[in-house]
Amino acid sequence: MTGPGEVRVEVVGIYERPATGGEEGMRAPLLVLRDEAERELHLPIGSCEAVAIHLALSHQLVPRPLTHDLAVRLLEKLSATVGRVVIGGHPWDGYQAALHLDTPEGEVTLPAQPGDAIAIALRADAPVYVMGEVLSESGAQGS
């Protein structure tokens, strides 16, 4: 079940952008999400989350579970599943994510960093949503 204003998005991929405030030539990961209307949200994320998301999108297996794999396994052992991830916030305040977990006791919502939440959602095959006003404010259009 989705909340009011939530818009389902697809995880398009991880791209690089010039790092701000760093040395010349430094690059930083950027996560791109897109809705059905081709609106995009570009989220700066950490390098570890970028690798985890890239591995999940490309269906690559690693010899040992990553932290996000462990999180999904822990949830399964506790009879919980990831119902959805919702991204909110603003670029000037920082984006936030909410992991909506389905548990035997009902829904539990946990705050998370967007990169971590999406890495978990991809491994749990859970949908990702962005608040509509965030997409509208981002102003980015897909190519």
Contacts in CASP RR format, 6 or more apart in sequence:
PFRMAT RR
TARGET T0000
AUTHOR 0000-0000-0000
METHOD contacts of the structure
MODEL  1
MTGPGEVRVEVVGIYERPATGGEEGMRAPLLVLRDEAERELHLPIGSCEA
VAIHLALSHQLVPRPLTHDLAVRLLEKLSATVGRVVIGGHPWDGYQAALH
LDTPEGEVTLPAQPGDAIAIALRADAPVYVMGEVLSESGAQGS
2 8 0 8 1.000
2 84 0 8 1.000
2 129 0 8 1.000
3 86 0 8 1.000
5 131 0 8 1.000
5 132 0 8 1.000
5 133 0 8 1.000
6 84 0 8 1.000
6 86 0 8 1.000
6 129 0 8 1.000
6 130 0 8 1.000
6 131 0 8 1.000
6 132 0 8 1.000
7 35 0 8 1.000
7 129 0 8 1.000
7 130 0 8 1.000
7 131 0 8 1.000
7 132 0 8 1.000
7 135 0 8 1.000
8 35 0 8 1.000
8 36 0 8 1.000
8 127 0 8 1.000
8 128 0 8 1.000
8 129 0 8 1.000
9 33 0 8 1.000
9 34 0 8 1.000
9 35 0 8 1.000
9 41 0 8 1.000
9 87 0 8 1.000
9 128 0 8 1.000
9 129 0 8 1.000
9 130 0 8 1.000
9 135 0 8 1.000
10 33 0 8 1.000
10 34 0 8 1.000
10 35 0 8 1.000
10 128 0 8 1.000
11 31 0 8 1.000
11 32 0 8 1.000
11 33 0 8 1.000
11 53 0 8 1.000
11 57 0 8 1.000
11 118 0 8 1.000
11 122 0 8 1.000
11 128 0 8 1.000
12 32 0 8 1.000
12 33 0 8 1.000
12 34 0 8 1.000
12 40 0 8 1.000
13 31 0 8 1.000
13 32 0 8 1.000
13 53 0 8 1.000
13 54 0 8 1.000
13 57 0 8 1.000
14 29 0 8 1.000
14 30 0 8 1.000
14 31 0 8 1.000
14 32 0 8 1.000
14 45 0 8 1.000
14 50 0 8 1.000
14 53 0 8 1.000
14 54 0 8 1.000
14 57 0 8 1.000
15 29 0 8 1.000
15 30 0 8 1.000
15 32 0 8 1.000
16 27 0 8 1.000
16 28 0 8 1.000
16 29 0 8 1.000
16 30 0 8 1.000
17 27 0 8 1.000
17 28 0 8 1.000
17 29 0 8 1.000
17 30 0 8 1.000
17 42 0 8 1.000
17 44 0 8 1.000
18 25 0 8 1.000
18 26 0 8 1.000
18 27 0 8 1.000
18 28 0 8 1.000
19 25 0 8 1.000
19 26 0 8 1.000
19 27 0 8 1.000
19 28 0 8 1.000
20 28 0 8 1.000
28 44 0 8 1.000
28 46 0 8 1.000
29 44 0 8 1.000
29 45 0 8 1.000
29 46 0 8 1.000
29 47 0 8 1.000
29 49 0 8 1.000
29 50 0 8 1.000
30 42 0 8 1.000
30 43 0 8 1.000
30 44 0 8 1.000
30 45 0 8 1.000
31 42 0 8 1.000
31 43 0 8 1.000
31 44 0 8 1.000
31 45 0 8 1.000
31 49 0 8 1.000
31 50 0 8 1.000
31 53 0 8 1.000
31 114 0 8 1.000
31 115 0 8 1.000
31 118 0 8 1.000
32 40 0 8 1.000
32 41 0 8 1.000
32 42 0 8 1.000
32 43 0 8 1.000
33 40 0 8 1.000
33 41 0 8 1.000
33 43 0 8 1.000
33 87 0 8 1.000
33 128 0 8 1.000
33 130 0 8 1.000
34 40 0 8 1.000
34 41 0 8 1.000
34 142 0 8 1.000
35 130 0 8 1.000
35 135 0 8 1.000
38 141 0 8 1.000
38 142 0 8 1.000
39 135 0 8 1.000
39 136 0 8 1.000
39 138 0 8 1.000
39 139 0 8 1.000
39 140 0 8 1.000
39 141 0 8 1.000
39 142 0 8 1.000
40 135 0 8 1.000
40 138 0 8 1.000
40 139 0 8 1.000
40 140 0 8 1.000
40 141 0 8 1.000
40 142 0 8 1.000
41 87 0 8 1.000
41 130 0 8 1.000
41 134 0 8 1.000
41 135 0 8 1.000
41 138 0 8 1.000
41 140 0 8 1.000
42 138 0 8 1.000
42 140 0 8 1.000
43 87 0 8 1.000
43 95 0 8 1.000
43 114 0 8 1.000
43 115 0 8 1.000
45 53 0 8 1.000
45 113 0 8 1.000
45 114 0 8 1.000
45 115 0 8 1.000
46 115 0 8 1.000
49 113 0 8 1.000
49 115 0 8 1.000
49 116 0 8 1.000
49 118 0 8 1.000
49 119 0 8 1.000
52 66 0 8 1.000
52 67 0 8 1.000
52 68 0 8 1.000
52 119 0 8 1.000
53 115 0 8 1.000
53 118 0 8 1.000
53 119 0 8 1.000
53 122 0 8 1.000
54 60 0 8 1.000
55 62 0 8 1.000
55 66 0 8 1.000
56 68 0 8 1.000
56 119 0 8 1.000
56 122 0 8 1.000
56 123 0 8 1.000
57 122 0 8 1.000
65 73 0 8 1.000
68 116 0 8 1.000
68 119 0 8 1.000
68 120 0 8 1.000
68 123 0 8 1.000
69 123 0 8 1.000
71 120 0 8 1.000
72 82 0 8 1.000
72 120 0 8 1.000
72 123 0 8 1.000
72 124 0 8 1.000
75 81 0 8 1.000
75 82 0 8 1.000
75 101 0 8 1.000
75 124 0 8 1.000
78 103 0 8 1.000
79 103 0 8 1.000
79 104 0 8 1.000
80 101 0 8 1.000
80 102 0 8 1.000
80 103 0 8 1.000
80 104 0 8 1.000
80 108 0 8 1.000
81 101 0 8 1.000
81 102 0 8 1.000
81 124 0 8 1.000
81 126 0 8 1.000
82 99 0 8 1.000
82 100 0 8 1.000
82 101 0 8 1.000
82 102 0 8 1.000
82 120 0 8 1.000
82 121 0 8 1.000
82 124 0 8 1.000
82 126 0 8 1.000
83 100 0 8 1.000
83 101 0 8 1.000
83 102 0 8 1.000
83 124 0 8 1.000
83 126 0 8 1.000
83 127 0 8 1.000
84 100 0 8 1.000
84 121 0 8 1.000
84 126 0 8 1.000
84 127 0 8 1.000
84 128 0 8 1.000
84 129 0 8 1.000
85 97 0 8 1.000
85 98 0 8 1.000
85 99 0 8 1.000
85 100 0 8 1.000
85 112 0 8 1.000
85 117 0 8 1.000
85 118 0 8 1.000
85 120 0 8 1.000
85 121 0 8 1.000
85 126 0 8 1.000
85 127 0 8 1.000
85 128 0 8 1.000
85 129 0 8 1.000
86 97 0 8 1.000
86 98 0 8 1.000
86 100 0 8 1.000
86 128 0 8 1.000
86 129 0 8 1.000
86 130 0 8 1.000
86 131 0 8 1.000
87 95 0 8 1.000
87 96 0 8 1.000
87 97 0 8 1.000
87 114 0 8 1.000
87 117 0 8 1.000
87 128 0 8 1.000
87 129 0 8 1.000
87 130 0 8 1.000
87 131 0 8 1.000
87 134 0 8 1.000
88 95 0 8 1.000
88 96 0 8 1.000
88 97 0 8 1.000
88 98 0 8 1.000
88 130 0 8 1.000
88 131 0 8 1.000
88 134 0 8 1.000
89 95 0 8 1.000
89 96 0 8 1.000
89 131 0 8 1.000
89 134 0 8 1.000
90 134 0 8 1.000
90 137 0 8 1.000
91 137 0 8 1.000
91 138 0 8 1.000
95 114 0 8 1.000
95 134 0 8 1.000
96 111 0 8 1.000
96 112 0 8 1.000
96 113 0 8 1.000
96 114 0 8 1.000
97 111 0 8 1.000
97 112 0 8 1.000
97 113 0 8 1.000
97 114 0 8 1.000
97 115 0 8 1.000
97 116 0 8 1.000
97 117 0 8 1.000
97 118 0 8 1.000
98 109 0 8 1.000
98 110 0 8 1.000
98 111 0 8 1.000
98 112 0 8 1.000
98 117 0 8 1.000
99 109 0 8 1.000
99 110 0 8 1.000
99 111 0 8 1.000
99 112 0 8 1.000
99 117 0 8 1.000
99 120 0 8 1.000
99 121 0 8 1.000
100 107 0 8 1.000
100 108 0 8 1.000
100 109 0 8 1.000
101 107 0 8 1.000
101 108 0 8 1.000
101 109 0 8 1.000
101 110 0 8 1.000
112 120 0 8 1.000
118 128 0 8 1.000
120 126 0 8 1.000
121 127 0 8 1.000
121 128 0 8 1.000
END
